[in-house]
Amino acid sequence: MRYSVHKKTLELEKLLGTKKESFWIKRGEKNLLKLFKEAKQVPAYKDFLKKQIGKIPLVKTVSEFKDLPPPGKNSYLRSYPFEKLFTKNQLTEIPRVFATTSGSTGEPFYFPRTETQDRQYQLYAEIYLRNNFQVHKKKTLYIDAFPMGPWIGGIFTYEVITRIAREANYPLSIITAGIDTSLVIKTVGKMGKNYDQIIIGAYGPFAKDILDAGLHEGINWKKYNIKFVFSAEAFPESFRDYVGDIVGSKNIFLDTLNHYGTVDLGTMSYETPICILIKKLAEKNEVLYKKIFGNIIKIPTLTQYLPELFYFESIDNNIYCTSESAIPLIRYDLEDRGSVIRFRDMVYLFKEFGIDLQIEAKKHKIQGSVWELPFVYVFERSDFSVSYYAFQVYPGPIRKILLGKDIQKKVTGKFVLESSFSGEQDPKLIVHVELKKNVSPSAHLLNEVTELIHNQLLKTHSEYKETISHFNDRARVSVTLWKNGSQEYFKPGIKQKWIKK
């Protein structure tokens, strides 16, 4: 008999407010040996272990578990016939929903999803829908504006939101608008007055497109109680403030959140209100920011997670995860860069700088959402960068400046970073920038955008600064302005690609 996720959500809610971090870690560790025992039945994993360490170990302790070699997408998933990644007959005899990767980092891979992963996401989603958005008390319309099709975002969200609404009998409705800007705007205009709040689930850049297009059409977003659920991409706090200002957010810590998820394992963690507060406080203090994240060039997504659902480890800034999934994955290399931070360590870090997180939480009226769960943060993927004069340039700093107040009325915030060569075969760093609908390219605007990006790179990339000192204008970043919706770089209705290889 299928257990009630709603019932478990209510049980977890009570524990989240009272239990210490050690309680959650122990619950997570308890599952590890069980998951390994199940994974040992998979033909591909047995062969992988034999090739890596010469045997299939017994693994009786958590310490022994943490010595297991981490499989990855290329070293494991792509190295074996698809059917060998499952125990006998498990591929075709169990009902599954398949999703595919976008193929942005290689050939698409088809990941199956089962009831288990639906329940995992359902549990997370119901916790934040209740805690952040009070959906058990408010008439809510969820606009699912994630891409529909074989990608995980749109269909996964639809499945989970409908499950939550039906199982818990919440006044929660959903429309699957997909990445259709006009449909989202029309839905808000036609349906908004009937609900206490509207939650828009979308990738950050597309959510901004929706808001900007609505403003262009004369929509007063502040008439509606708009909230946001983001996914897939990191963003600076200036972006959160931008969307919050447009919709008239009363508490940005509760009105927005971002997921950390992959097609491989589903939704693994999400931004709790305290995560957002930590990022905002850290962005005001560069030394504190470096203490937490180490890297000021890339933008992190900081989340909290339940170790009993997803057990994260970090070694040399590589993130591994173990979870119950359709393809059993043990210490799976997510190919993401970042780290795990214990809750107590985060609290002590801030105390070193004279900041009490509990007091700060009370100031921002989120004290009821401070849970002693571990944190995991992830940067933009290591392959989401371009090489320029033998150093790497990441989208983060450029995204931050193009979402800043100095320029946000003229550009959408979307861009494409490209490394090329001039006719004289000098390296060129090109940033293709999309303008807003009512803005046309001009020499003055080109100079303004170029100066902003150039100065930001000087500030954040010591290698860029050093290169400029040697090569002057030959090494200076080049900017190209594109009209809104340009088919070449900013085709409407698809997920934005920030890098051109």
Summary of the structure (lengths in Angstrom):
residues: 501
radius of gyration: 23.1
end to end distance: 49.6
largest distance: 69.8
contacts: 1592
relative contact order: 0.10
helix: 42%
strand: 21%
